[in-house]
Amino acid sequence: MGRRRWWGQTAAAHGSMLALALAACDKAAPDPALNATPSPNASILPAPLASVAQPAAESPGWTPRSAASGLALEPGGKAVGGDGGVALVPEVLSADQALDDDGLAQREVVGVSLHGEWRYADLPPGPREGNVAGLEAARRSTAVRMRVDLAAIGRMRIIFQTRALPIERETEVRARSDRYGHLLVWPDASGYRILLPGAVRTVLNEGRADANPLVRPQVASMSEGPRRVGRRTNKWELTTRTGKLSLEQARLVAAGEGAPLLCRFLSEIVAIDPSAAPCAIDEVPVRAQYSWPQGGGVVFEVTDILDKAELPAAQLLVPPAGAEFARTGLPARGSVVLLSREELGALRVRSADPPPPTLPEDGLFLRNTSDILRYAFVDGVPAAAVAPNREVAVQGLVRGRYQVQWRTLLADIVDAPVLVDVPGRLTSVQSDGRDH
């Protein structure tokens, strides 16, 4: 998609947009997410959604469009008129109000099915003593993979196919084009929780549902990107105070109104207001690279595309049929060892003779004294997730010296790797980088 699709039709709507922007100022902020213990790195109250009628001074303005009528959209859950008729505008989901049953017809719908994976570009190199086959098998088993179904009628379903997230495997995120925000759906679809705009990042990174404040991005550039998965792309460079996002999107007509939903999801991770994200009908994100102010970064990349897929409507309902609404709680796991004894033992070919052990027990004991969920990467592989002020025992590593690094899953906090003798113990580093 070229610049004309975003910018070429803003002049006609300019007059009405200003009036609507003033009206939107009176809209109350959405209800807060209900969590017993708020994240130290998130705000309970998200920032009010920015008005697309008021682009940031440093940013080129773009105007989201309605697939049905081609009209410019305004936030606030209102119908916006124009030369072509009336367009429905996304409303912000409420954290303490169940959704009405989805009226989507129970049939197969056309769309696009994607498979993608989150990857790190800054992991330290593997040790010379490592077992190459064992390390590679452990990386594959802990890779953060997502299946994404995008329906042209405006529905999205993300299935997390990984053991590494702080939420249970097969947990889903669902969304629909007429709502801002997401639904977190339990693995068996028996229940769901509303995620306010701004909560996606804390769910993935911490296993919480707190909402981060959202802002309009600064747009450095929009240009033709490299080919990805056999498709031509457009590349957006977006910056907020939270971090930078390099977003590459490919045109897939079958995705229709489902395409902007994945764009919103990925943009929200870097605190971009969904009403100000560069999301368009038919434009599907195929790569998203994040860079954080304190260093570190992570990449989401689509590895496979099934175009013009037939998607069962029953699996796209927002909310799922028969699911119980929950105001609190998540299918979260807390502290957990991610690899089995056998997988941990296969990281090394043989047992070494390290210096005298620091503990009489066998294993690596990990304690997280920081205020956020941390992951312990052993020889470049995520071995354990440790909740704040908790300790876990990683059993199965053969005796030897390992390189261990504390990180958050999205790599916005990355500590320097240290060498640890096993059996042994390692305590986390505080979020401000001081040794503890």
C-alpha positions as CSV (number, residue, x, y, z in Angstrom):
1,M,0.0,0.0,0.0
2,G,1.3,3.4,-0.9
3,R,1.1,6.7,0.9
4,R,-2.0,7.7,-1.1
5,R,-4.2,5.2,0.7
6,W,-3.4,6.8,4.0
7,W,-3.0,10.5,3.2
8,G,-4.7,11.1,-0.1
9,Q,-8.3,11.4,1.2
10,T,-7.8,13.5,4.4
11,A,-8.7,16.9,2.9
12,A,-12.3,16.1,2.2
13,A,-13.0,15.0,5.8
14,H,-11.0,17.7,7.5
15,G,-13.9,20.0,8.5
16,S,-16.0,17.4,10.1
17,M,-13.1,15.7,11.8
18,L,-12.3,18.9,13.8
19,A,-15.8,19.0,15.3
20,L,-15.7,15.4,16.1
21,A,-12.4,15.7,17.8
22,L,-13.8,18.4,20.1
23,A,-16.7,16.2,20.9
24,A,-14.4,13.3,21.6
25,C,-12.7,15.3,24.3
26,D,-15.8,14.9,26.5
27,K,-15.6,11.1,26.4
28,A,-14.9,9.5,29.8
29,A,-11.7,7.4,30.1
30,P,-12.3,3.6,30.0
31,D,-12.7,1.7,33.2
32,P,-9.5,0.4,34.7
33,A,-8.4,-3.2,34.6
34,L,-9.1,-5.0,37.9
35,N,-5.9,-6.5,39.2
36,A,-5.1,-7.2,42.9
37,T,-1.4,-6.4,42.4
38,P,-0.6,-3.8,39.7
39,S,2.5,-4.1,37.6
40,P,5.2,-1.7,38.7
41,N,5.9,-0.9,35.0
42,A,2.3,-0.2,34.0
43,S,-0.4,2.3,34.7
44,I,-3.8,0.9,35.8
45,L,-5.5,3.6,33.8
46,P,-4.6,3.7,30.1
47,A,-4.3,7.1,28.4
48,P,-7.4,8.2,26.6
49,L,-7.3,7.1,23.0
50,A,-5.9,9.8,20.8
51,S,-8.1,11.4,18.1
52,V,-7.1,10.7,14.6
53,A,-8.4,14.2,13.8
54,Q,-5.5,15.6,15.7
55,P,-2.2,14.1,14.5
56,A,0.9,14.8,16.5
57,A,2.8,17.8,15.3
58,E,5.9,15.8,14.5
59,S,4.0,13.0,12.7
60,P,2.5,12.8,9.2
61,G,-1.3,12.3,9.7
62,W,-3.1,9.2,8.4
63,T,-6.7,8.4,8.6
64,P,-8.0,4.9,9.3
65,R,-10.8,3.9,6.8
66,S,-13.9,1.8,7.0
67,A,-13.9,-1.3,4.7
68,A,-17.6,-1.1,4.2
69,S,-17.9,2.5,3.1
70,G,-14.4,4.0,2.7
71,L,-15.3,6.7,5.2
72,A,-12.8,8.3,7.6
73,L,-13.2,6.9,11.1
74,E,-13.2,8.8,14.4
75,P,-12.7,7.3,17.9
76,G,-15.4,7.4,20.5
77,G,-17.8,4.7,19.4
78,K,-19.9,7.0,17.2
79,A,-21.2,6.8,13.6
80,V,-19.4,9.2,11.4
81,G,-21.1,10.5,8.3
82,G,-19.6,11.5,5.0
83,D,-20.2,11.6,1.3
84,G,-20.6,7.8,1.1
85,G,-22.9,7.2,4.0
86,V,-22.3,6.2,7.7
87,A,-19.4,4.2,9.1
88,L,-19.4,2.5,12.5
89,V,-16.5,3.5,14.7
90,P,-14.7,1.2,17.1
91,E,-15.7,1.5,20.8
92,V,-13.4,0.9,23.7
93,L,-14.1,-2.3,25.6
94,S,-15.0,-2.0,29.2
95,A,-13.0,-4.1,31.7
96,D,-15.9,-4.9,33.9
97,Q,-18.7,-5.4,31.4
98,A,-19.3,-8.7,29.6
99,L,-19.8,-8.5,25.8
100,D,-23.0,-9.5,24.1
101,D,-23.1,-12.6,22.1
102,D,-21.3,-12.3,18.8
103,G,-23.8,-12.2,15.9
104,L,-21.3,-13.7,13.4
105,A,-23.1,-16.3,11.3
106,Q,-22.0,-19.9,12.1
107,R,-20.3,-20.7,8.9
108,E,-16.9,-20.7,7.3
109,V,-15.5,-17.3,6.5
110,V,-12.7,-16.2,4.1
111,G,-9.5,-15.0,5.6
112,V,-5.7,-15.5,6.0
113,S,-3.9,-17.9,8.4
114,L,-0.4,-17.0,9.5
115,H,2.3,-18.7,11.5
116,G,4.9,-16.5,13.2
117,E,7.7,-16.7,15.7
118,W,9.3,-14.2,18.2
119,R,13.1,-14.2,18.0
120,Y,16.1,-12.4,19.7
121,A,18.9,-10.8,17.8
122,D,21.1,-10.1,20.9
123,L,21.6,-13.4,22.6
124,P,25.2,-14.2,23.6
125,P,26.9,-16.9,21.6
126,G,26.6,-20.4,22.8
127,P,29.5,-22.0,24.8
128,R,32.2,-24.1,23.3
129,E,31.3,-26.9,25.7
130,G,27.7,-26.9,24.6
131,N,26.0,-29.8,22.8
132,V,24.9,-28.2,19.5
133,A,22.1,-30.7,19.0
134,G,20.8,-30.4,22.5
135,L,20.9,-26.6,22.5
136,E,19.1,-26.4,19.2
137,A,16.4,-28.8,20.4
138,A,15.9,-26.7,23.6
139,R,15.6,-23.5,21.5
140,R,12.9,-25.1,19.3
141,S,10.9,-26.4,22.2
142,T,10.9,-23.0,23.9
143,A,10.4,-20.8,20.9
144,V,7.5,-18.3,21.2
145,R,5.2,-19.2,18.3
146,M,1.8,-17.8,17.3
147,R,-0.8,-18.9,14.9
148,V,-2.9,-15.9,13.7
149,D,-6.3,-16.2,11.9
150,L,-7.5,-13.0,10.2
151,A,-11.0,-13.0,8.8
152,A,-12.0,-10.5,6.2
153,I,-15.2,-9.7,8.1
154,G,-13.1,-8.2,10.9
155,R,-12.2,-10.9,13.4
156,M,-8.8,-12.0,14.7
157,R,-7.7,-15.1,16.7
158,I,-4.2,-15.5,18.0
159,I,-3.2,-18.9,19.5
160,F,0.0,-18.9,21.6
161,Q,1.7,-22.2,20.7
162,T,4.6,-22.1,23.2
163,R,5.6,-23.2,26.7
164,A,7.7,-20.1,27.3
165,L,5.0,-17.4,27.8
166,P,3.8,-16.5,31.4
167,I,0.3,-17.6,30.3
168,E,-0.8,-21.2,29.6
169,R,-0.1,-22.8,26.3
170,E,-3.0,-22.5,23.8
171,T,-4.3,-19.3,25.5
172,E,-5.9,-17.1,22.8
173,V,-6.3,-13.4,22.1
174,R,-9.3,-12.5,20.1
175,A,-10.4,-9.1,18.6
176,R,-13.0,-7.6,16.4
177,S,-12.9,-4.6,14.1
178,D,-15.6,-2.6,15.9
179,R,-13.9,-2.7,19.3
180,Y,-10.6,-1.3,20.6
181,G,-9.0,-3.7,23.0
182,H,-8.8,-7.5,23.1
183,L,-10.2,-10.6,24.7
184,L,-7.9,-13.0,26.5
185,V,-9.5,-16.4,26.1
186,W,-8.7,-19.4,28.4
187,P,-7.1,-22.4,26.5
188,D,-10.4,-24.4,26.6
189,A,-12.5,-21.3,25.7
190,S,-14.4,-21.7,28.9
191,G,-13.7,-18.2,30.0
192,Y,-12.4,-14.8,28.8
193,R,-11.1,-11.6,30.3
194,I,-11.2,-8.1,28.7
195,L,-7.8,-6.6,27.9
196,L,-8.1,-2.8,27.7
197,P,-6.0,-1.0,25.1
198,G,-2.5,-1.0,26.5
199,A,-2.6,-4.3,28.3
200,V,-1.1,-6.6,25.6
201,R,2.5,-5.9,26.6
202,T,2.0,-6.6,30.3
203,V,0.2,-9.9,29.5
204,L,3.0,-11.1,27.2
205,N,5.9,-9.8,29.3
206,E,4.6,-10.3,32.9
207,G,1.4,-12.4,32.9
208,R,-0.6,-9.4,34.1
209,A,-3.5,-7.5,32.6
210,D,-2.5,-3.9,33.6
211,A,-2.9,-1.3,30.9
212,N,0.1,0.8,29.9
213,P,-0.5,4.4,28.8
214,L,-0.9,4.8,25.1
215,V,0.4,7.6,22.8
216,R,0.6,8.7,19.2
217,P,3.8,7.6,17.5
218,Q,6.4,9.8,15.8
219,V,6.7,8.5,12.2
220,A,10.3,8.6,11.0
221,S,9.5,7.3,7.5
222,M,7.3,5.1,5.4
223,S,9.0,3.4,2.5
224,E,9.1,0.3,0.4
225,G,10.3,-2.6,2.4
226,P,12.1,-5.9,1.5
227,R,10.2,-8.9,0.3
228,R,9.0,-11.1,3.1
229,V,7.4,-14.5,2.8
230,G,7.4,-14.0,-1.0
231,R,5.4,-10.7,-0.7
232,R,6.3,-7.0,-1.3
233,T,6.1,-4.9,1.8
234,N,5.7,-1.3,3.0
235,K,7.9,-0.4,6.0
236,W,6.9,2.0,8.8
237,E,9.4,3.4,11.3
238,L,7.5,4.4,14.4
239,T,8.9,5.8,17.7
240,T,7.4,6.4,21.1
241,R,9.0,7.1,24.4
242,T,8.5,3.4,25.1
243,G,10.6,2.2,22.2
244,K,10.9,1.9,18.4
245,L,8.9,-0.3,16.1
246,S,9.9,-1.2,12.5
247,L,6.7,-2.5,11.0
248,E,6.6,-4.3,7.6
249,Q,3.2,-5.0,6.0
250,A,2.2,-6.9,2.9
251,R,-1.1,-6.6,1.0
252,L,-3.3,-9.6,1.4
253,V,-6.8,-8.9,0.1
254,A,-8.3,-12.0,1.8
255,A,-7.4,-10.6,5.2
256,G,-9.8,-7.7,4.7
257,E,-10.8,-6.0,7.9
258,G,-8.9,-8.6,9.9
259,A,-5.6,-7.2,8.9
260,P,-5.7,-4.0,11.0
261,L,-6.4,-6.1,14.1
262,L,-2.9,-7.7,14.0
263,C,-1.4,-4.3,13.3
264,R,-3.1,-2.9,16.4
265,F,-2.0,-5.9,18.5
266,L,1.7,-5.5,17.5
267,S,1.6,-1.6,17.7
268,E,0.2,-1.7,21.2
269,I,3.3,-3.5,22.5
270,V,5.3,-0.3,21.9
271,A,2.4,1.8,23.4
272,I,0.9,3.1,20.2
273,D,-2.7,4.2,20.4
274,P,-4.7,1.9,18.1
275,S,-6.6,4.9,16.7
276,A,-3.2,6.3,15.6
277,A,-1.5,3.1,14.4
278,P,-0.7,2.8,10.7
279,C,-3.2,0.0,10.2
280,A,-5.2,-0.5,7.0
281,I,-7.6,-3.0,5.5
282,D,-5.8,-5.7,3.5
283,E,-2.4,-4.7,5.0
284,V,-1.0,-7.6,7.1
285,P,2.0,-7.2,9.3
286,V,4.6,-9.8,8.4
287,R,7.5,-8.5,10.5
288,A,7.7,-6.3,13.6
289,Q,11.1,-5.4,15.1
290,Y,11.2,-3.7,18.5
291,S,14.1,-1.8,20.1
292,W,13.9,-0.5,23.7
293,P,15.5,2.6,25.2
294,Q,17.6,0.6,27.6
295,G,19.0,-1.7,24.9
296,G,17.8,-5.1,23.9
297,G,15.1,-5.9,21.4
298,V,12.9,-8.7,19.9
299,V,11.5,-9.5,16.5
300,F,8.2,-11.0,15.5
301,E,8.3,-12.5,12.0
302,V,5.7,-14.4,10.0
303,T,7.1,-17.7,8.7
304,D,4.2,-19.1,6.7
305,I,1.0,-17.7,5.1
306,L,-2.1,-19.6,4.1
307,D,-3.9,-17.1,1.8
308,K,-7.7,-17.3,1.1
309,A,-8.2,-19.8,3.9
310,E,-11.6,-21.1,5.0
311,L,-11.8,-20.2,8.7
312,P,-14.6,-21.6,11.0
313,A,-16.7,-18.7,12.3
314,A,-17.3,-20.6,15.5
315,Q,-13.6,-20.2,16.4
316,L,-13.6,-16.5,15.7
317,L,-16.5,-15.4,17.9
318,V,-15.8,-12.4,20.2
319,P,-16.7,-13.5,22.8
320,P,-16.5,-17.3,22.4
321,A,-19.9,-19.0,22.6
322,G,-20.7,-20.1,26.1
323,A,-17.5,-18.6,27.6
324,E,-17.8,-17.2,31.1
325,F,-16.8,-13.6,31.6
326,A,-14.1,-12.9,34.3
327,R,-13.4,-9.5,35.7
328,T,-10.1,-10.7,37.3
329,G,-7.6,-13.4,36.9
330,L,-5.6,-14.8,34.0
331,P,-4.5,-18.3,32.9
332,A,-1.1,-17.3,34.2
333,R,1.6,-19.7,35.4
334,G,3.9,-17.7,37.6
335,S,7.3,-19.4,38.3
336,V,8.0,-22.4,36.1
337,V,10.9,-24.4,34.8
338,L,10.6,-24.5,31.0
339,L,12.8,-27.5,30.2
340,S,12.6,-31.1,31.3
341,R,15.4,-32.8,33.1
342,E,16.3,-34.6,29.9
343,E,16.3,-31.4,27.9
344,L,18.5,-29.7,30.5
345,G,20.9,-32.6,30.6
346,A,21.3,-32.5,26.8
347,L,22.7,-28.9,26.9
348,R,26.1,-30.4,27.5
349,V,27.8,-33.5,26.1
350,R,29.6,-34.5,29.3
351,S,30.0,-33.5,32.9
352,A,32.8,-31.1,33.7
353,D,34.8,-30.8,36.9
354,P,34.0,-27.3,38.2
355,P,35.3,-25.7,41.3
356,P,33.8,-26.9,44.6
357,P,30.0,-26.4,44.5
358,T,28.5,-23.5,46.3
359,L,25.6,-25.7,47.5
360,P,25.4,-29.2,48.7
361,E,22.2,-29.8,46.6
362,D,22.2,-30.6,43.0
363,G,20.9,-28.1,40.4
364,L,20.8,-24.4,39.7
365,F,18.8,-22.3,42.2
366,L,17.5,-19.1,40.8
367,R,16.1,-16.2,42.9
368,N,14.3,-13.2,41.4
369,T,14.5,-10.2,43.8
370,S,13.3,-7.7,41.2
371,D,9.7,-6.4,40.9
372,I,9.0,-8.0,37.5
373,L,8.8,-11.5,36.1
374,R,12.3,-12.5,34.9
375,Y,13.5,-15.3,32.6
376,A,16.8,-17.1,33.2
377,F,18.5,-18.0,29.9
378,V,21.0,-20.7,30.3
379,D,23.6,-20.9,27.5
380,G,21.2,-18.8,25.4
381,V,18.1,-20.9,26.0
382,P,15.2,-19.8,28.3
383,A,15.3,-22.3,31.1
384,A,13.0,-20.9,33.8
385,A,10.5,-18.0,34.4
386,V,10.8,-16.7,37.9
387,A,8.1,-14.5,39.4
388,P,9.1,-11.5,41.6
389,N,10.5,-12.4,45.0
390,R,10.4,-16.1,44.2
391,E,13.0,-18.9,43.8
392,V,12.9,-21.9,41.5
393,A,15.3,-24.9,41.3
394,V,16.4,-26.0,37.8
395,Q,17.2,-29.7,38.1
396,G,18.9,-31.7,35.4
397,L,21.9,-29.7,34.4
398,V,25.1,-31.7,34.4
399,R,27.9,-30.4,36.6
400,G,29.8,-27.6,34.9
401,R,30.0,-23.9,34.3
402,Y,27.1,-22.2,32.5
403,Q,26.4,-18.8,31.1
404,V,23.2,-17.5,32.7
405,Q,21.4,-14.3,31.8
406,W,18.4,-12.6,33.3
407,R,16.0,-11.1,30.8
408,T,12.3,-10.2,30.4
409,L,10.6,-12.1,27.6
410,L,10.3,-9.0,25.4
411,A,13.9,-8.1,26.1
412,D,13.1,-4.6,27.4
413,I,15.3,-5.5,30.4
414,V,18.5,-7.5,29.7
415,D,21.1,-8.1,32.3
416,A,24.7,-8.9,31.4
417,P,25.4,-12.7,31.2
418,V,27.4,-14.2,34.1
419,L,29.2,-17.5,34.5
420,V,27.7,-19.8,37.1
421,D,29.0,-23.1,38.5
422,V,26.4,-25.8,38.8
423,P,25.5,-26.9,41.4
424,G,25.1,-23.3,42.4
425,R,22.8,-20.3,43.0
426,L,22.1,-17.1,41.1
427,T,20.2,-14.1,42.3
428,S,18.6,-11.6,39.9
429,V,19.8,-8.0,39.3
430,Q,17.5,-5.2,40.2
431,S,15.6,-3.4,37.4
432,D,17.8,-0.3,37.6
433,G,20.9,-2.5,36.8
434,R,22.4,-2.6,40.3
435,D,23.8,-5.8,41.6
436,H,21.8,-7.3,44.5
